[in-house]
Every structure is written in C-alpha cells, then in structure tokens.
Amino acid sequence: MAKIEIKNLTKKFGEAVLAVKNISLTIEDGQFFCLLGPSGCGKSTTLRMIAGLEEISEGEIWLDNELINHVPPKDRNMSMVFEGFALYPHLSVYDNIAFPLRIRKLPANEVDDRVRSVLKIINLEPFAHRKPNQLSDGQKQRVSLGRALVRQPRVYLFDEPISHLEAKLRELLREEIASLQRKLGVTTVYVTHDQYEALTMADKIAVMDNGDIKQVGSPKELYSRPSNVFVAGFVGEFPMNLLKGSIHTAGDNIRLIGPSLSLSLDQKTLAQLEKKGCRGEVIVGIRPEHLAVCDHQIDVNYIRAQVMAVEPYGDCSVIFAETRDHVVQAITEFEAQVKQKSICFELDMTKVHFFNSKSGESVEEEHG
Amino acid sequence: MAEVILRNVCKNFGKTVILKNLSFECPDGECLCLLGPSGTGKSMTIKLVAGIEPLTSGQIFIGNRLVNKLEPRERNVAVTFQSFALYSHMSVFDNLAFPLRAPIRTQRFAPVEIKTRVKEVAGLLGIGELLQRYPAQLSGGQRQRVALGRMMIRRPSVFLMDEPIAHLDAKFRHYMRGKLKEVQQELGITTIYATPDQLEALTMASRIAVLNWGGKIEQIGSPFDLVNDPKNKFVASLVGDPSINILAGEIFSENGKLTIQSGNFSLHLPGIISKKIANKKYTNKVEIGIRPNHISINKNGVGGEAGFKGEVLLFEYAGRYAIILVKVGEDVMLKIKTDNPDQRFATGDKVDLFFDFNRLFLFNPRTGERLL
C-alpha cells in the first residue's frame, strides 16, 4: 500500500519566488500519476518534495497514514529515476543494479536473487557483465530503471526519464516503463513536459502551469473535456484551435460570430454560456480532427481561412490556414491535395468547446 | 541561384570511413532533409558543405561554383547547430547585427543598411518590439527567433541546419518547426536540414534523402514517396510513427492460394496479391511490413468476416488516436494505430485484426529490398 496525499503544498525559493502555490493532490495506491506542464511550472519541484530532496515551505505530504514532511529521503522507501542515467562507470551492469542493496548490507544470496530477477525484467541478462560505456543509451536507461526496481520501493518517482532520448528509443522505453508499472502495480509519480508521454502512460494526470494545478483528470478527460484554455492548448498533439466570437441573438436564431467564423447555437447552450457569465464575447475551441474541409457552400458552423501550408505527417496531413485573427490547424487525409487558397472548414458541433473569454475557464459543468 | 551539388564526396578519419561516395543535388530554393539514425554522417555532410571540415575526395558545388577549396565565409552559407547561442551582453538588435559587423566580413555595411536589415528580419520573425531587450529578458521562443534572425541577416544563399530544434521541448519543437518552414519558404533559400527525426523530415522537406551507414543514400524522394513507396525495409522502418510492423515469415502455396506463415500464425493472401507476387522473383522466406494505421481492430466476435485472432498487451490513449500492442500467436507482436481512441481495449482482451492488403509490403529478408 502506498497512497500519497499532498495537502496545500507550497514551495518558496527565497521570498520572491513561488515555485509551487498551495497545491493539493491525491495519488492512489498503484496509480501511474503524471505531473505534466511546461518547463518552470513547478512539476519537478513537487516531485523533489515528495522524494524529500527539497524542503517543504508550507503544507503536508502524507504517505498512507504517515506525515513524511520531515522523514529523510533514504527512509521514505521511494526510488527515483532521473533524466541522466547516473550510472557508476567503473561498475558492471550487475554491480550497478546491486549497489543500492549492498549499501543496505543485504545478504549476498538475496542480492543475487533480486538482481537476477530485475535483469530478467529489464531484458539485460546477457549484458550483466558489461560496463556502462559498452551499452547503448536505451540500455543505460534500463539499467538505471533496474536500479530503481531492485529496491522494491513503495513508490517510483520519475523525472523526465526519457525526454532527452531520440524518438524511436523514446517510443520503446515509454512502452517498457508503462508495461512494467502495470505489471508491478507500484504507485508511480512521473514528471514530463511531453503531453504525449502523459496521455499514453498515465492513469491520472495533473496539468501544472506557473506553480498552479490547472486540471486533474484521466487522459481522456483532459483531452475531451479540458477545463480551461491552458489545458486545451497544452494537451493534444496539436493545440486546440481557439477562436474568438460574440453572441448575437435574433429571436430563436442564436449565432456566435467571429471574424472568420459563424456558429449556430441552441437555447440550451446559450443558457449554459450565460450561466457561466459569458455575455458578448466567447472563446470557441475545436480540435484539428473535428474540422472537415468543406467543398460546398455552407452558411453556418464554418470557419473560413486562407491556406498557408500543408504538412504531411505520415498517416495524415495537417492544414495550416490563416483566419483574420488566428492560425487554424486541421487534420486531413495523408494524400489529400489541397490546391485552393481559400478554404472553408465545417465544425463538428458535437465536439465544440466554449470558454469564458475573460477567465479562460470552460463553460461545461464539472464532472465527478 | 544556389543549387547545392555533391559528387562522390568521401570523408575518412584515418582508416575510418565516415562518408563514401555521397552524391545528391539540392535544387535552388528546395529544402532537402538528410534523415538517418545517428552515426550515418548527416552532421558530417553539413560540416563539409559549410567548409568546417575538409573533404577527403569528391566535389561540392554551391550555385555552380566548386567550393572545395573555399573558406567557410566565402561560401555564403549560414549554419545552425543544436544550440542557438546568443551573446548575453548584447541587445537583440546587436545580436542580429553581429554577422554584418563582424570583422571577418569582406563586405562592409553602412549603419543605415544594418538598421534596415535588422528591422526587416525582426519584422519577418515577429520580434520587432524586442530589439532593445537582452537575451535574459526573452522567453525561450523569442531567443530562438533571434538566433534564426541572426542566421538570415546575411541573406546567405544556403541554410545549413544540423538538428536545430532537437533539444527543444515537445510543444516548442512543433512551433519552431512551423516557423522554420515558413521562413524557408518565404525567403526561398536553399536549405539542407539534418535530422534523425522522421516527423521533422516529413513536415519540413520538399525531398528527403534517407541515409544509412557510411552516408549511403537508401532512397531520395518526397515525403509521400517514402511513406507509400519505400524502396526497402530500412526506409520503411525509419519513416512512420509508430514504426512499421515487420514480421518474418514464409510464403507457400496452398490449394493455389498463397499463404504467409509467421510463427504459428498464418495469413491467407487475397487473390489479387497472390497474382502480383506470382510474377515476381521471391525466396520462400519473406518479411511482411504493415503500418500500424493499416490494421483495423475489433473486439472478438464483433465485426463481419473473421480476421485473425490476437490478445491485447497494452492500450495507449493518445487523444486524437490510440496505439494498441497486440500479441498474435506465440511470439508475434503487432502495433496498431486507430483513430477511434474512445474504443477502449484492456490488457488481455481478445481481438480480431484485419489487414489492409493494398498497403502490405513484402521484403526480401536477406537484402531488405522490397518485393511488393
């Protein structure tokens, strides 16, 4: 059992710098939990406070029923994997992995058993006697993973463990770490700036910006129901298209009109917008895959734009098109020929999001 | 006019061969990407064209001029490397103006001319408001644009870029890629761009040269050529994300129909494919290549005609799509990319898979050449 509870956690560097601002989180036992955000958002600082490598300015961290604010790092029974591999160059793979057990003075036969079973898990049995400089980067990162596993800790902490590796290797290790975590079921906190890693690996994600938590939810919740424009723009391979418009009503005819867009709204949506304090201006959000190139004339639910570029992505292409106040991205077929300069996109109205233009908050009701 | 032509370029360090007989042409205004794993000589090629490294043999032409013996500064090229270093004690204006003022320049620029050019470049990159600031007062994105501007200011006839955005974080890499492409196309400057990242190559390049060890060009073509019509297994595996599934198998004929056996799972090829293969020379042993987005997946029993059976190992939700790792038979693993991420699969789910046979590739397992 290892449930982590973070209550009103704050980190100050000196008087002026607030790196983490009064955040609260619950990480359930066995969960793969991601802290996601741009650099400088406070995610690594939060992780380091959980590990005990950084002092807590205010607030509490609980591990199960124990307050661990003042427990030294070595007594927290957590293993951390860093971005750099931090291997001992003069020790073999075997000895690198055995190291944390030997300094704890475990009996030799137990050390051997545990190291061998870890070598099997990380698929490095044939390389046990190699030195780190005889290994590829991927293998090195697996050794540092093995060194974290061998201690059989209650919690794994990862700080951008694969973000500096090349794309193909990143893909491989991402899957290995995710599968391993599912298999072992050990509570894991994983820090990354890469939304793709977070979506594909995590059970739950906390999106951070500027020391604050912007949203906590499952990958699907963050992607399909972002609670503010920051999350909408940050989560997703492509940022959500965010365009400004204003509400015009004439009887039953409710329109949301912007410089290059026009949507038809129903009474229910209007009521919801008004309830959330949107009068006049609204931000409309639509993901690139929910825009369809329209070859016939439509007079509602459209965005008109000028094509700037079409980028092939391997299994789809992305159209970049300029509206009067924005660059819109839309997904289309890989082989699609976009010859025209003026283009019209039809919006999938079931997938449209609305945000308050002042606060940036979603107008949708919160769930759960 | 600045076409870049390499003819039989070789580079050795002592007995170590880095590049062997590398030849390609990059027409004026085109963006040619050199794509390959690390160690295939991409960076070396950039350095040779820039004149930073001498070549062992061969010829390099820039705009019809043989440049083998020319100093880097005489070649009229601008180079960027992984890190865009700025002078921290100089304002944005002075950073941008630096290449025009540098004492090694043969041409001297009047202050008025410098000012005009700085303004022009800053306007193009949207940093016109920042000219009086210092690098420390800029965001990462703004700094990158200053660095890019410094490269453009001399109006070089060729841009040479060696993984210019590899170290940036994911979101920002996406943004800068767009910006680089926009500038390259707007200015129409011939560009050679080295990267190990297939996505960067696909999105940036007019044409891509896929490099293998020793700078051997495996294929040169448009992004579409490389994805839809790869010449061999090396190219097929390098281009596409996630990577193409490659299965070792054997082809044999059963009641006049061709069947591929891979491990203990077998695949009956539709008649049309059988006919295509029948006319080709092939060994019994083949490798099958199928891209993750050309396999569809259904829960067992759902969906019409029977596909072949598998068991889900890992389901990865990615927002716009999902990636599913499926075990087929004992030791065969397939990766599937579906654009319906809301259809969830759990580890252990029994599933049916269907191949899009029109998209199937077959490779010669010995040479890697494509048979189909």
Contacts between the chains, C-beta under 8 A, distances in Angstrom:
chain1	res1	chain2	res2	distance
A	38	B	169	7.1
A	38	B	171	6.9
A	39	B	140	7.8
A	39	B	169	6.2
A	163	B	169	7.4
A	163	B	170	7.8
A	164	B	167	7.9
A	166	B	38	7.0
A	166	B	196	5.5
A	166	B	197	7.5
A	167	B	196	7.3
A	167	B	197	5.3
A	167	B	198	7.2
A	167	B	199	7.3
A	167	B	241	7.2
A	168	B	37	8.0
A	168	B	243	6.8
A	171	B	241	7.4
A	171	B	242	6.1
A	171	B	243	7.5
A	175	B	314	6.3
A	175	B	316	7.6
A	175	B	325	6.9
A	178	B	314	6.5
A	178	B	316	7.2
A	179	B	313	7.3
A	179	B	314	5.7
A	182	B	314	7.6
A	182	B	347	6.8
A	193	B	169	4.7
A	193	B	170	6.5
A	193	B	171	7.4
A	194	B	169	7.3
A	194	B	170	4.4
A	195	B	170	7.0
A	195	B	171	7.4
A	195	B	319	7.8
A	196	B	170	6.8
A	196	B	318	6.3
A	199	B	316	7.9
A	199	B	317	5.7
A	199	B	318	5.3
A	199	B	319	5.5
A	200	B	316	3.9
A	200	B	317	6.5
A	200	B	318	5.4
A	200	B	323	7.0
A	201	B	316	7.6
A	219	B	317	4.8
A	219	B	319	7.4
A	220	B	317	6.1
A	220	B	341	7.7
A	220	B	342	7.5
A	223	B	317	7.8
A	223	B	319	4.2
A	234	B	171	7.0
A	235	B	319	6.9
A	236	B	319	5.1
A	236	B	320	7.0
A	237	B	318	7.2
A	237	B	319	6.3
A	237	B	320	5.8
A	238	B	174	7.6
A	238	B	320	7.8
A	239	B	171	8.0
A	287	B	320	7.2
A	288	B	320	7.8
A	289	B	320	5.2
A	289	B	339	7.5
A	308	B	182	7.5
A	309	B	178	7.7
A	309	B	181	6.7
A	309	B	182	7.2
A	309	B	185	7.5
A	311	B	181	7.7
A	311	B	202	7.5
A	311	B	203	4.2
A	312	B	202	5.2
A	312	B	203	6.7
A	312	B	223	4.4
A	312	B	224	6.5
A	312	B	227	7.4
A	313	B	199	6.9
A	313	B	202	6.4
A	313	B	203	6.8
A	314	B	198	7.3
A	314	B	199	7.1
A	314	B	202	5.8
A	314	B	223	8.0
A	314	B	227	5.7
A	314	B	239	6.9
A	314	B	240	5.1
A	314	B	241	6.0
A	315	B	240	7.5
A	315	B	291	7.3
A	315	B	293	4.3
A	315	B	337	6.8
A	318	B	203	8.0
A	320	B	178	6.9
A	331	B	320	7.3
A	334	B	224	7.7
A	334	B	227	7.1
A	335	B	224	7.0
A	335	B	228	7.8
